[in-house]
């Protein structure tokens, strides 16, 4: 019993709760810089927010926000991450539908995601995610790749 408690304590003490990472495609739609906080001192619920951008004849900002949950796998420091996010953005009439408004249209993307996530011994995290975009124009299959630092 004491051995189990000590082993559990060591794993929880070593689990870093903060991540700062870049993401290609994914919740930021094209690229984003994100901060993530695990709410507990062990794998479980977390929140993330970020800032993203893309350019298509103009510069557009996106604000990916999500809640997530880590499900530990048998392999150490490997997780399945399930998340639900929203990304407020602006449309220019090219990627996610057509807009009659020449200035652009503001709307929200709903982005559920499922990812394989890995934490290395050097406090690096990386993940590959399936992150479809759902908005008033329909459904767009989407992927994401992230890498960053845990602290």
N, CA, C and O atoms as a GROMACS GRO file, in nm:
protein
  604
    1UNK      N    1   0.082  -0.120   0.000
    1UNK     CA    2   0.000   0.000   0.000
    1UNK      C    3   0.087   0.126   0.000
    1UNK      O    4   0.061   0.220  -0.075
    2UNK      N    5   0.190   0.128   0.084
    2UNK     CA    6   0.279   0.244   0.090
    2UNK      C    7   0.353   0.260  -0.042
    2UNK      O    8   0.370   0.373  -0.089
    3UNK      N    9   0.397   0.150  -0.102
    3UNK     CA   10   0.466   0.157  -0.231
    3UNK      C   11   0.376   0.217  -0.338
    3UNK      O   12   0.421   0.300  -0.418
    4UNK      N   13   0.249   0.176  -0.341
    4UNK     CA   14   0.154   0.231  -0.438
    4UNK      C   15   0.138   0.381  -0.417
    4UNK      O   16   0.138   0.458  -0.513
    5UNK      N   17   0.125   0.424  -0.290
    5UNK     CA   18   0.107   0.565  -0.259
    5UNK      C   19   0.230   0.646  -0.302
    5UNK      O   20   0.215   0.751  -0.363
    6UNK      N   21   0.350   0.597  -0.272
    6UNK     CA   22   0.473   0.668  -0.310
    6UNK      C   23   0.486   0.676  -0.461
    6UNK      O   24   0.524   0.780  -0.515
    7UNK      N   25   0.455   0.566  -0.531
    7UNK     CA   26   0.460   0.567  -0.678
    7UNK      C   27   0.361   0.667  -0.735
    7UNK      O   28   0.394   0.743  -0.826
    8UNK      N   29   0.241   0.668  -0.681
    8UNK     CA   30   0.139   0.763  -0.726
    8UNK      C   31   0.182   0.906  -0.697
    8UNK      O   32   0.161   0.995  -0.780
    9UNK      N   33   0.240   0.930  -0.580
    9UNK     CA   34   0.285   1.065  -0.543
    9UNK      C   35   0.393   1.114  -0.639
    9UNK      O   36   0.390   1.229  -0.683
   10UNK      N   37   0.491   1.026  -0.671
   10UNK     CA   38   0.599   1.065  -0.762
   10UNK      C   39   0.545   1.101  -0.900
   10UNK      O   40   0.588   1.199  -0.959
   11UNK      N   41   0.450   1.023  -0.952
   11UNK     CA   42   0.393   1.051  -1.083
   11UNK      C   43   0.320   1.185  -1.081
   11UNK      O   44   0.335   1.264  -1.175
   12UNK      N   45   0.242   1.213  -0.977
   12UNK     CA   46   0.168   1.338  -0.969
   12UNK      C   47   0.261   1.456  -0.950
   12UNK      O   48   0.237   1.563  -1.008
   13UNK      N   49   0.368   1.441  -0.870
   13UNK     CA   50   0.461   1.551  -0.846
   13UNK      C   51   0.536   1.585  -0.975
   13UNK      O   52   0.573   1.700  -0.997
   14UNK      N   53   0.560   1.485  -1.059
   14UNK     CA   54   0.636   1.508  -1.181
   14UNK      C   55   0.549   1.561  -1.295
   14UNK      O   56   0.602   1.609  -1.395
   15UNK      N   57   0.417   1.553  -1.282
   15UNK     CA   58   0.328   1.596  -1.389
   15UNK      C   59   0.325   1.748  -1.395
   15UNK      O   60   0.280   1.814  -1.301
   16UNK      N   61   0.372   1.802  -1.504
   16UNK     CA   62   0.372   1.946  -1.523
   16UNK      C   63   0.233   1.990  -1.571
   16UNK      O   64   0.173   1.923  -1.655
   17UNK      N   65   0.183   2.099  -1.518
   17UNK     CA   66   0.047   2.143  -1.545
   17UNK      C   67   0.036   2.247  -1.656
   17UNK      O   68  -0.075   2.275  -1.701
   18UNK      N   69   0.146   2.305  -1.700
   18UNK     CA   70   0.143   2.412  -1.799
   18UNK      C   71   0.213   2.373  -1.928
   18UNK      O   72   0.316   2.306  -1.927
   19UNK      N   73   0.154   2.417  -2.039
   19UNK     CA   74   0.215   2.395  -2.171
   19UNK      C   75   0.207   2.525  -2.250
   19UNK      O   76   0.107   2.597  -2.244
   20UNK      N   77   0.310   2.554  -2.322
   20UNK     CA   78   0.312   2.664  -2.418
   20UNK      C   79   0.356   2.601  -2.549
   20UNK      O   80   0.464   2.543  -2.558
   21UNK      N   81   0.270   2.612  -2.653
   21UNK     CA   82   0.303   2.541  -2.777
   21UNK      C   83   0.249   2.612  -2.899
   21UNK      O   84   0.157   2.694  -2.892
   22UNK      N   85   0.310   2.577  -3.012
   22UNK     CA   86   0.260   2.625  -3.141
   22UNK      C   87   0.182   2.511  -3.205
   22UNK      O   88   0.209   2.393  -3.182
   23UNK      N   89   0.084   2.550  -3.285
   23UNK     CA   90   0.000   2.451  -3.351
   23UNK      C   91  -0.014   2.490  -3.497
   23UNK      O   92  -0.047   2.604  -3.530
   24UNK      N   93   0.009   2.394  -3.584
   24UNK     CA   94  -0.013   2.414  -3.727
   24UNK      C   95  -0.150   2.356  -3.760
   24UNK      O   96  -0.180   2.243  -3.723
   25UNK      N   97  -0.231   2.434  -3.827
   25UNK     CA   98  -0.369   2.401  -3.859
   25UNK      C   99  -0.443   2.391  -3.726
   25UNK      O  100  -0.430   2.483  -3.646
   26UNK      N  101  -0.520   2.288  -3.696
   26UNK     CA  102  -0.584   2.271  -3.567
   26UNK      C  103  -0.685   2.379  -3.530
   26UNK      O  104  -0.746   2.440  -3.618
   27UNK      N  105  -0.701   2.402  -3.400
   27UNK     CA  106  -0.803   2.493  -3.348
   27UNK      C  107  -0.784   2.638  -3.390
   27UNK      O  108  -0.881   2.713  -3.399
   28UNK      N  109  -0.662   2.680  -3.416
   28UNK     CA  110  -0.636   2.817  -3.461
   28UNK      C  111  -0.662   2.837  -3.609
   28UNK      O  112  -0.641   2.946  -3.662
   29UNK      N  113  -0.708   2.734  -3.675
   29UNK     CA  114  -0.742   2.726  -3.817
   29UNK      C  115  -0.621   2.716  -3.907
   29UNK      O  116  -0.622   2.632  -3.998
   30UNK      N  117  -0.518   2.794  -3.890
   30UNK     CA  118  -0.398   2.781  -3.974
   30UNK      C  119  -0.272   2.770  -3.891
   30UNK      O  120  -0.195   2.676  -3.909
   31UNK      N  121  -0.250   2.863  -3.801
   31UNK     CA  122  -0.138   2.854  -3.708
   31UNK      C  123  -0.176   2.931  -3.582
   31UNK      O  124  -0.250   3.029  -3.588
   32UNK      N  125  -0.124   2.884  -3.468
   32UNK     CA  126  -0.158   2.952  -3.344
   32UNK      C  127  -0.051   2.926  -3.238
   32UNK      O  128   0.024   2.828  -3.245
   33UNK      N  129  -0.047   3.016  -3.142
   33UNK     CA  130   0.036   3.004  -3.022
   33UNK      C  131  -0.061   2.985  -2.907
   33UNK      O  132  -0.154   3.064  -2.891
   34UNK      N  133  -0.040   2.880  -2.826
   34UNK     CA  134  -0.138   2.842  -2.724
   34UNK      C  135  -0.074   2.825  -2.587
   34UNK      O  136   0.041   2.784  -2.575
   35UNK      N  137  -0.153   2.857  -2.485
   35UNK     CA  138  -0.118   2.827  -2.346
   35UNK      C  139  -0.224   2.731  -2.294
   35UNK      O  140  -0.344   2.750  -2.316
   36UNK      N  141  -0.179   2.628  -2.224
   36UNK     CA  142  -0.271   2.528  -2.171
   36UNK      C  143  -0.240   2.503  -2.025
   36UNK      O  144  -0.124   2.497  -1.986
   37UNK      N  145  -0.345   2.488  -1.945
   37UNK     CA  146  -0.331   2.461  -1.802
   37UNK      C  147  -0.412   2.338  -1.767
   37UNK      O  148  -0.532   2.332  -1.793
   38UNK      N  149  -0.346   2.239  -1.708
   38UNK     CA  150  -0.416   2.124  -1.652
   38UNK      C  151  -0.463   2.166  -1.512
   38UNK      O  152  -0.383   2.211  -1.430
   39UNK      N  153  -0.592   2.151  -1.486
   39UNK     CA  154  -0.651   2.202  -1.364
   39UNK      C  155  -0.605   2.123  -1.242
   39UNK      O  156  -0.591   2.179  -1.133
   40UNK      N  157  -0.583   1.993  -1.258
   40UNK     CA  158  -0.539   1.910  -1.147
   40UNK      C  159  -0.390   1.879  -1.161
   40UNK      O  160  -0.330   1.906  -1.265
   41UNK      N  161  -0.332   1.822  -1.056
   41UNK     CA  162  -0.190   1.789  -1.058
   41UNK      C  163  -0.161   1.653  -1.117
   41UNK      O  164  -0.050   1.600  -1.104
   42UNK      N  165  -0.261   1.596  -1.183
   42UNK     CA  166  -0.244   1.470  -1.254
   42UNK      C  167  -0.324   1.481  -1.384
   42UNK      O  168  -0.407   1.571  -1.397
   43UNK      N  169  -0.301   1.391  -1.480
   43UNK     CA  170  -0.375   1.400  -1.605
   43UNK      C  171  -0.526   1.401  -1.581
   43UNK      O  172  -0.578   1.322  -1.502
   44UNK      N  173  -0.594   1.491  -1.649
   44UNK     CA  174  -0.738   1.505  -1.632
   44UNK      C  175  -0.788   1.629  -1.705
   44UNK      O  176  -0.753   1.650  -1.820
   45UNK      N  177  -0.872   1.711  -1.639
   45UNK     CA  178  -0.932   1.826  -1.706
   45UNK      C  179  -0.833   1.942  -1.723
   45UNK      O  180  -0.744   1.962  -1.641
   46UNK      N  181  -0.852   2.016  -1.832
   46UNK     CA  182  -0.767   2.131  -1.858
   46UNK      C  183  -0.839   2.235  -1.943
   46UNK      O  184  -0.948   2.211  -1.994
   47UNK      N  185  -0.775   2.350  -1.957
   47UNK     CA  186  -0.826   2.458  -2.041
   47UNK      C  187  -0.712   2.511  -2.126
   47UNK      O  188  -0.595   2.502  -2.089
   48UNK      N  189  -0.747   2.567  -2.241
   48UNK     CA  190  -0.645   2.625  -2.328
   48UNK      C  191  -0.700   2.750  -2.393
   48UNK      O  192  -0.821   2.763  -2.414
   49UNK      N  193  -0.611   2.841  -2.424
   49UNK     CA  194  -0.648   2.958  -2.504
   49UNK      C  195  -0.527   2.995  -2.588
   49UNK      O  196  -0.414   2.959  -2.556
   50UNK      N  197  -0.553   3.066  -2.695
   50UNK     CA  198  -0.443   3.101  -2.783
   50UNK      C  199  -0.479   3.216  -2.874
   50UNK      O  200  -0.587   3.275  -2.866
   51UNK      N  201  -0.386   3.245  -2.960
   51UNK     CA  202  -0.406   3.345  -3.064
   51UNK      C  203  -0.349   3.287  -3.193
   51UNK      O  204  -0.238   3.235  -3.196
   52UNK      N  205  -0.428   3.298  -3.298
   52UNK     CA  206  -0.386   3.244  -3.426
   52UNK      C  207  -0.401   3.348  -3.535
   52UNK      O  208  -0.460   3.454  -3.514
   53UNK      N  209  -0.348   3.316  -3.650
   53UNK     CA  210  -0.361   3.410  -3.762
   53UNK      C  211  -0.360   3.334  -3.892
   53UNK      O  212  -0.315   3.220  -3.900
   54UNK      N  213  -0.411   3.399  -3.994
   54UNK     CA  214  -0.395   3.353  -4.130
   54UNK      C  215  -0.407   3.475  -4.220
   54UNK      O  216  -0.458   3.580  -4.181
   55UNK      N  217  -0.360   3.458  -4.341
   55UNK     CA  218  -0.360   3.570  -4.434
   55UNK      C  219  -0.411   3.522  -4.569
   55UNK      O  220  -0.364   3.423  -4.624
   56UNK      N  221  -0.508   3.594  -4.620
   56UNK     CA  222  -0.561   3.569  -4.754
   56UNK      C  223  -0.609   3.703  -4.807
   56UNK      O  224  -0.728   3.734  -4.800
   57UNK      N  225  -0.520   3.781  -4.859
   57UNK     CA  226  -0.545   3.917  -4.905
   57UNK      C  227  -0.565   4.015  -4.790
   57UNK      O  228  -0.583   4.135  -4.814
   58UNK      N  229  -0.562   3.968  -4.667
   58UNK     CA  230  -0.574   4.051  -4.547
   58UNK      C  231  -0.523   3.967  -4.430
   58UNK      O  232  -0.504   3.846  -4.443
   59UNK      N  233  -0.501   4.030  -4.317
   59UNK     CA  234  -0.452   3.963  -4.198
   59UNK      C  235  -0.570   3.938  -4.103
   59UNK      O  236  -0.640   4.033  -4.066
   60UNK      N  237  -0.592   3.814  -4.064
   60UNK     CA  238  -0.704   3.778  -3.978
   60UNK      C  239  -0.654   3.711  -3.851
   60UNK      O  240  -0.563   3.628  -3.855
   61UNK      N  241  -0.715   3.747  -3.740
   61UNK     CA  242  -0.683   3.684  -3.613
   61UNK      C  243  -0.791   3.584  -3.576
   61UNK      O  244  -0.908   3.604  -3.605
   62UNK      N  245  -0.750   3.475  -3.511
   62UNK     CA  246  -0.843   3.379  -3.455
   62UNK      C  247  -0.809   3.365  -3.307
   62UNK      O  248  -0.694   3.387  -3.267
   63UNK      N  249  -0.907   3.327  -3.226
   63UNK     CA  250  -0.887   3.312  -3.082
   63UNK      C  251  -0.936   3.174  -3.038
   63UNK      O  252  -1.049   3.161  -2.991
   64UNK      N  253  -0.852   3.071  -3.053
   64UNK     CA  254  -0.894   2.937  -3.012
   64UNK      C  255  -0.903   2.925  -2.859
   64UNK      O  256  -0.811   2.962  -2.786
   65UNK      N  257  -1.015   2.873  -2.813
   65UNK     CA  258  -1.041   2.851  -2.671
   65UNK      C  259  -1.099   2.710  -2.659
   65UNK      O  260  -1.184   2.671  -2.739
   66UNK      N  261  -1.054   2.633  -2.559
   66UNK     CA  262  -1.105   2.495  -2.548
   66UNK      C  263  -1.096   2.444  -2.404
   66UNK      O  264  -1.017   2.494  -2.324
   67UNK      N  265  -1.178   2.345  -2.376
   67UNK     CA  266  -1.163   2.264  -2.256
   67UNK      C  267  -1.122   2.126  -2.303
   67UNK      O  268  -1.164   2.082  -2.410
   68UNK      N  269  -1.040   2.058  -2.224
   68UNK     CA  270  -0.993   1.926  -2.267
   68UNK      C  271  -0.985   1.831  -2.149
   68UNK      O  272  -0.999   1.870  -2.033
   69UNK      N  273  -0.962   1.707  -2.181
   69UNK     CA  274  -0.943   1.604  -2.079
   69UNK      C  275  -0.840   1.505  -2.131
   69UNK      O  276  -0.848   1.461  -2.246
   70UNK      N  277  -0.741   1.470  -2.046
   70UNK     CA  278  -0.638   1.373  -2.081
   70UNK      C  279  -0.679   1.235  -2.027
   70UNK      O  280  -0.713   1.221  -1.910
   71UNK      N  281  -0.674   1.136  -2.114
   71UNK     CA  282  -0.696   0.997  -2.075
   71UNK      C  283  -0.561   0.926  -2.087
   71UNK      O  284  -0.514   0.904  -2.198
   72UNK      N  285  -0.497   0.890  -1.974
   72UNK     CA  286  -0.366   0.824  -1.979
   72UNK      C  287  -0.373   0.689  -2.050
   72UNK      O  288  -0.469   0.613  -2.032
   73UNK      N  289  -0.271   0.660  -2.129
   73UNK     CA  290  -0.257   0.530  -2.194
   73UNK      C  291  -0.160   0.445  -2.115
   73UNK      O  292  -0.095   0.495  -2.023
   74UNK      N  293  -0.149   0.319  -2.150
   74UNK     CA  294  -0.056   0.230  -2.078
   74UNK      C  295   0.089   0.273  -2.096
   74UNK      O  296   0.170   0.260  -2.004
   75UNK      N  297   0.121   0.324  -2.213
   75UNK     CA  298   0.257   0.372  -2.238
   75UNK      C  299   0.280   0.499  -2.155
   75UNK      O  300   0.198   0.591  -2.162
   76UNK      N  301   0.388   0.507  -2.077
   76UNK     CA  302   0.410   0.624  -1.992
   76UNK      C  303   0.414   0.754  -2.073
   76UNK      O  304   0.471   0.760  -2.182
   77UNK      N  305   0.354   0.857  -2.018
   77UNK     CA  306   0.353   0.992  -2.076
   77UNK      C  307   0.283   0.999  -2.211
   77UNK      O  308   0.312   1.088  -2.291
   78UNK      N  309   0.192   0.908  -2.237
   78UNK     CA  310   0.112   0.908  -2.359
   78UNK      C  311  -0.035   0.922  -2.320
   78UNK      O  312  -0.080   0.863  -2.221
   79UNK      N  313  -0.109   1.000  -2.398
   79UNK     CA  314  -0.246   1.030  -2.363
   79UNK      C  315  -0.333   1.037  -2.488
   79UNK      O  316  -0.285   1.065  -2.598
   80UNK      N  317  -0.461   1.011  -2.469
   80UNK     CA  318  -0.563   1.049  -2.565
   80UNK      C  319  -0.622   1.177  -2.508
   80UNK      O  320  -0.661   1.181  -2.391
   81UNK      N  321  -0.629   1.280  -2.589
   81UNK     CA  322  -0.685   1.408  -2.544
   81UNK      C  323  -0.816   1.431  -2.618
   81UNK      O  324  -0.820   1.432  -2.741
   82UNK      N  325  -0.922   1.450  -2.542
   82UNK     CA  326  -1.053   1.484  -2.599
   82UNK      C  327  -1.081   1.629  -2.561
   82UNK      O  328  -1.062   1.669  -2.446
   83UNK      N  329  -1.126   1.708  -2.658
   83UNK     CA  330  -1.148   1.851  -2.631
   83UNK      C  331  -1.268   1.904  -2.708
   83UNK      O  332  -1.309   1.848  -2.809
   84UNK      N  333  -1.323   2.013  -2.657
   84UNK     CA  334  -1.427   2.086  -2.727
   84UNK      C  335  -1.387   2.233  -2.724
   84UNK      O  336  -1.364   2.290  -2.618
   85UNK      N  337  -1.380   2.292  -2.843
   85UNK     CA  338  -1.335   2.430  -2.850
   85UNK      C  339  -1.422   2.517  -2.937
   85UNK      O  340  -1.504   2.470  -3.015
   86UNK      N  341  -1.402   2.646  -2.921
   86UNK     CA  342  -1.462   2.745  -3.008
   86UNK      C  343  -1.351   2.836  -3.057
   86UNK      O  344  -1.255   2.862  -2.986
   87UNK      N  345  -1.365   2.882  -3.179
   87UNK     CA  346  -1.267   2.974  -3.236
   87UNK      C  347  -1.340   3.086  -3.308
   87UNK      O  348  -1.382   3.070  -3.423
   88UNK      N  349  -1.356   3.200  -3.240
   88UNK     CA  350  -1.412   3.316  -3.310
   88UNK      C  351  -1.319   3.355  -3.425
   88UNK      O  352  -1.197   3.356  -3.409
   89UNK      N  353  -1.376   3.387  -3.541
   89UNK     CA  354  -1.295   3.422  -3.657
   89UNK      C  355  -1.374   3.513  -3.749
   89UNK      O  356  -1.487   3.552  -3.720
   90UNK      N  357  -1.313   3.547  -3.859
   90UNK     CA  358  -1.375   3.634  -3.959
   90UNK      C  359  -1.357   3.569  -4.095
   90UNK      O  360  -1.251   3.515  -4.126
   91UNK      N  361  -1.458   3.575  -4.175
   91UNK     CA  362  -1.453   3.512  -4.307
   91UNK      C  363  -1.423   3.617  -4.413
   91UNK      O  364  -1.470   3.730  -4.406
   92UNK      N  365  -1.345   3.577  -4.513
   92UNK     CA  366  -1.321   3.668  -4.625
   92UNK      C  367  -1.386   3.614  -4.752
   92UNK      O  368  -1.364   3.668  -4.861
   93UNK      N  369  -1.466   3.508  -4.739
   93UNK     CA  370  -1.538   3.456  -4.854
   93UNK      C  371  -1.465   3.349  -4.932
   93UNK      O  372  -1.510   3.312  -5.041
   94UNK      N  373  -1.352   3.298  -4.881
   94UNK     CA  374  -1.276   3.201  -4.960
   94UNK      C  375  -1.272   3.061  -4.901
   94UNK      O  376  -1.297   2.964  -4.973
   95UNK      N  377  -1.243   3.047  -4.772
   95UNK     CA  378  -1.218   2.913  -4.720
   95UNK      C  379  -1.342   2.844  -4.666
   95UNK      O  380  -1.370   2.730  -4.704
   96UNK      N  381  -1.418   2.908  -4.580
   96UNK     CA  382  -1.527   2.842  -4.509
   96UNK      C  383  -1.664   2.888  -4.555
   96UNK      O  384  -1.759   2.883  -4.476
   97UNK      N  385  -1.678   2.932  -4.676
   97UNK     CA  386  -1.808   2.972  -4.726
   97UNK      C  387  -1.796   3.100  -4.806
   97UNK      O  388  -1.686   3.150  -4.828
   98UNK      N  389  -1.908   3.152  -4.850
   98UNK     CA  390  -1.907   3.274  -4.929
   98UNK      C  391  -1.978   3.384  -4.853
   98UNK      O  392  -2.083   3.362  -4.792
   99UNK      N  393  -1.921   3.501  -4.857
   99UNK     CA  394  -1.979   3.616  -4.790
   99UNK      C  395  -2.008   3.725  -4.891
   99UNK      O  396  -1.924   3.754  -4.977
  100UNK      N  397  -2.126   3.785  -4.883
  100UNK     CA  398  -2.159   3.897  -4.969
  100UNK      C  399  -2.107   4.028  -4.911
  100UNK      O  400  -2.108   4.131  -4.978
  101UNK      N  401  -2.060   4.023  -4.787
  101UNK     CA  402  -2.010   4.142  -4.720
  101UNK      C  403  -1.864   4.162  -4.757
  101UNK      O  404  -1.781   4.078  -4.720
  102UNK      N  405  -1.826   4.269  -4.828
  102UNK     CA  406  -1.687   4.287  -4.870
  102UNK      C  407  -1.591   4.311  -4.754
  102UNK      O  408  -1.471   4.289  -4.768
  103UNK      N  409  -1.642   4.355  -4.640
  103UNK     CA  410  -1.556   4.380  -4.525
  103UNK      C  411  -1.523   4.250  -4.453
  103UNK      O  412  -1.418   4.239  -4.389
  104UNK      N  413  -1.609   4.152  -4.463
  104UNK     CA  414  -1.590   4.026  -4.393
  104UNK      C  415  -1.702   4.003  -4.296
  104UNK      O  416  -1.778   4.095  -4.265
  105UNK      N  417  -1.713   3.883  -4.249
  105UNK     CA  418  -1.820   3.844  -4.159
  105UNK      C  419  -1.760   3.775  -4.038
  105UNK      O  420  -1.674   3.688  -4.053
  106UNK      N  421  -1.804   3.810  -3.920
  106UNK     CA  422  -1.756   3.747  -3.798
  106UNK      C  423  -1.849   3.632  -3.761
  106UNK      O  424  -1.971   3.644  -3.772
  107UNK      N  425  -1.791   3.520  -3.717
  107UNK     CA  426  -1.870   3.407  -3.672
  107UNK      C  427  -1.783   3.317  -3.586
  107UNK      O  428  -1.663   3.341  -3.571
  108UNK      N  429  -1.844   3.214  -3.530
  108UNK     CA  430  -1.774   3.123  -3.439
  108UNK      C  431  -1.768   2.984  -3.501
  108UNK      O  432  -1.866   2.934  -3.556
  109UNK      N  433  -1.651   2.923  -3.492
  109UNK     CA  434  -1.632   2.783  -3.532
  109UNK      C  435  -1.638   2.696  -3.406
  109UNK      O  436  -1.578   2.730  -3.304
  110UNK      N  437  -1.709   2.586  -3.413
  110UNK     CA  438  -1.708   2.487  -3.305
  110UNK      C  439  -1.611   2.378  -3.350
  110UNK      O  440  -1.621   2.326  -3.461
  111UNK      N  441  -1.516   2.344  -3.262
  111UNK     CA  442  -1.411   2.251  -3.301
  111UNK      C  443  -1.392   2.143  -3.195
  111UNK      O  444  -1.317   2.163  -3.099
  112UNK      N  445  -1.459   2.029  -3.211
  112UNK     CA  446  -1.428   1.916  -3.123
  112UNK      C  447  -1.296   1.854  -3.172
  112UNK      O  448  -1.266   1.860  -3.291
  113UNK      N  449  -1.219   1.797  -3.082
  113UNK     CA  450  -1.096   1.733  -3.129
  113UNK      C  451  -1.064   1.610  -3.047
  113UNK      O  452  -1.101   1.596  -2.931
  114UNK      N  453  -0.993   1.521  -3.112
  114UNK     CA  454  -0.943   1.399  -3.052
  114UNK      C  455  -0.798   1.387  -3.095
  114UNK      O  456  -0.767   1.391  -3.214
  115UNK      N  457  -0.708   1.372  -2.996
  115UNK     CA  458  -0.565   1.378  -3.027
  115UNK      C  459  -0.488   1.267  -2.957
  115UNK      O  460  -0.528   1.218  -2.851
  116UNK      N  461  -0.376   1.228  -3.019
  116UNK     CA  462  -0.275   1.148  -2.951
  116UNK      C  463  -0.171   1.247  -2.903
  116UNK      O  464  -0.122   1.329  -2.981
  117UNK      N  465  -0.137   1.240  -2.776
  117UNK     CA  466  -0.047   1.338  -2.715
  117UNK      C  467   0.065   1.265  -2.642
  117UNK      O  468   0.042   1.161  -2.579
  118UNK      N  469   0.186   1.320  -2.652
  118UNK     CA  470   0.303   1.259  -2.588
  118UNK      C  471   0.381   1.365  -2.513
  118UNK      O  472   0.400   1.476  -2.563
  119UNK      N  473   0.427   1.332  -2.392
  119UNK     CA  474   0.514   1.419  -2.312
  119UNK      C  475   0.650   1.349  -2.302
  119UNK      O  476   0.656   1.232  -2.262
  120UNK      N  477   0.757   1.418  -2.336
  120UNK     CA  478   0.890   1.357  -2.332
  120UNK      C  479   0.959   1.386  -2.199
  120UNK      O  480   0.913   1.469  -2.121
  121UNK      N  481   1.069   1.317  -2.175
  121UNK     CA  482   1.146   1.338  -2.052
  121UNK      C  483   1.214   1.475  -2.053
  121UNK      O  484   1.257   1.522  -1.947
  122UNK      N  485   1.226   1.539  -2.168
  122UNK     CA  486   1.286   1.673  -2.177
  122UNK      C  487   1.180   1.783  -2.165
  122UNK      O  488   1.205   1.898  -2.203
  123UNK      N  489   1.063   1.748  -2.114
  123UNK     CA  490   0.951   1.842  -2.096
  123UNK      C  491   0.903   1.903  -2.227
  123UNK      O  492   0.860   2.019  -2.230
  124UNK      N  493   0.911   1.826  -2.333
  124UNK     CA  494   0.855   1.867  -2.462
  124UNK      C  495   0.724   1.791  -2.478
  124UNK      O  496   0.714   1.673  -2.443
  125UNK      N  497   0.623   1.859  -2.533
  125UNK     CA  498   0.498   1.791  -2.565
  125UNK      C  499   0.477   1.801  -2.714
  125UNK      O  500   0.517   1.898  -2.778
  126UNK      N  501   0.413   1.699  -2.770
  126UNK     CA  502   0.370   1.705  -2.910
  126UNK      C  503   0.239   1.629  -2.921
  126UNK      O  504   0.211   1.538  -2.843
  127UNK      N  505   0.159   1.668  -3.018
  127UNK     CA  506   0.034   1.598  -3.040
  127UNK      C  507  -0.009   1.609  -3.186
  127UNK      O  508   0.028   1.701  -3.258
  128UNK      N  509  -0.088   1.511  -3.226
  128UNK     CA  510  -0.150   1.508  -3.358
  128UNK      C  511  -0.299   1.494  -3.334
  128UNK      O  512  -0.343   1.404  -3.261
  129UNK      N  513  -0.377   1.582  -3.394
  129UNK     CA  514  -0.520   1.582  -3.363
  129UNK      C  515  -0.608   1.582  -3.487
  129UNK      O  516  -0.570   1.632  -3.593
  130UNK      N  517  -0.724   1.524  -3.470
  130UNK     CA  518  -0.832   1.534  -3.566
  130UNK      C  519  -0.924   1.640  -3.509
  130UNK      O  520  -0.983   1.620  -3.403
  131UNK      N  521  -0.939   1.753  -3.580
  131UNK     CA  522  -1.012   1.870  -3.528
  131UNK      C  523  -1.106   1.926  -3.633
  131UNK      O  524  -1.078   2.032  -3.689
  132UNK      N  525  -1.218   1.859  -3.660
  132UNK     CA  526  -1.309   1.910  -3.762
  132UNK      C  527  -1.368   2.046  -3.723
  132UNK      O  528  -1.394   2.073  -3.606
  133UNK      N  529  -1.389   2.130  -3.823
  133UNK     CA  530  -1.446   2.263  -3.802
  133UNK      C  531  -1.594   2.257  -3.838
  133UNK      O  532  -1.631   2.214  -3.948
  134UNK      N  533  -1.677   2.302  -3.745
  134UNK     CA  534  -1.822   2.306  -3.767
  134UNK      C  535  -1.867   2.450  -3.748
  134UNK      O  536  -1.843   2.510  -3.644
  135UNK      N  537  -1.933   2.504  -3.850
  135UNK     CA  538  -1.985   2.640  -3.839
  135UNK      C  539  -2.111   2.653  -3.923
  135UNK      O  540  -2.162   2.553  -3.973
  136UNK      N  541  -2.160   2.774  -3.939
  136UNK     CA  542  -2.286   2.792  -4.011
  136UNK      C  543  -2.278   2.754  -4.158
  136UNK      O  544  -2.381   2.742  -4.224
  137UNK      N  545  -2.157   2.736  -4.209
  137UNK     CA  546  -2.140   2.695  -4.348
  137UNK      C  547  -2.131   2.545  -4.365
  137UNK      O  548  -2.132   2.494  -4.477
  138UNK      N  549  -2.122   2.472  -4.253
  138UNK     CA  550  -2.115   2.327  -4.261
  138UNK      C  551  -2.001   2.267  -4.182
  138UNK      O  552  -1.962   2.318  -4.077
  139UNK      N  553  -1.947   2.159  -4.236
  139UNK     CA  554  -1.846   2.077  -4.170
  139UNK      C  555  -1.723   2.070  -4.260
  139UNK      O  556  -1.734   2.041  -4.379
  140UNK      N  557  -1.605   2.096  -4.202
  140UNK     CA  558  -1.479   2.086  -4.276
  140UNK      C  559  -1.386   1.993  -4.198
  140UNK      O  560  -1.349   2.025  -4.085
  141UNK      N  561  -1.345   1.877  -4.255
  141UNK     CA  562  -1.248   1.791  -4.188
  141UNK      C  563  -1.117   1.869  -4.169
  141UNK      O  564  -1.073   1.939  -4.260
  142UNK      N  565  -1.055   1.857  -4.053
  142UNK     CA  566  -0.938   1.938  -4.022
  142UNK      C  567  -0.845   1.858  -3.933
  142UNK      O  568  -0.890   1.778  -3.851
  143UNK      N  569  -0.716   1.878  -3.947
  143UNK     CA  570  -0.614   1.813  -3.865
  143UNK      C  571  -0.532   1.919  -3.794
  143UNK      O  572  -0.539   2.037  -3.829
  144UNK      N  573  -0.455   1.878  -3.695
  144UNK     CA  574  -0.365   1.970  -3.626
  144UNK      C  575  -0.240   1.899  -3.580
  144UNK      O  576  -0.244   1.780  -3.548
  145UNK      N  577  -0.129   1.971  -3.577
  145UNK     CA  578  -0.002   1.920  -3.527
  145UNK      C  579   0.056   2.026  -3.434
  145UNK      O  580   0.065   2.143  -3.471
  146UNK      N  581   0.094   1.984  -3.313
  146UNK     CA  582   0.142   2.078  -3.212
  146UNK      C  583   0.273   2.031  -3.153
  146UNK      O  584   0.299   1.911  -3.144
  147UNK      N  585   0.357   2.128  -3.113
  147UNK     CA  586   0.479   2.098  -3.038
  147UNK      C  587   0.509   2.216  -2.947
  147UNK      O  588   0.491   2.332  -2.984
  148UNK      N  589   0.554   2.184  -2.826
  148UNK     CA  590   0.582   2.291  -2.730
  148UNK      C  591   0.654   2.244  -2.608
  148UNK      O  592   0.705   2.132  -2.603
  149UNK      N  593   0.658   2.331  -2.509
  149UNK     CA  594   0.732   2.311  -2.385
  149UNK      C  595   0.637   2.299  -2.266
  149UNK      O  596   0.541   2.375  -2.254
  150UNK      N  597   0.665   2.203  -2.179
  150UNK     CA  598   0.589   2.185  -2.054
  150UNK      C  599   0.666   2.251  -1.940
  150UNK      O  600   0.788   2.246  -1.935
  151UNK      N  601   0.593   2.313  -1.851
  151UNK     CA  602   0.658   2.373  -1.733
  151UNK      C  603   0.564   2.373  -1.614
  151UNK      O  604   0.601   2.419  -1.506
   0.00000   0.00000   0.00000
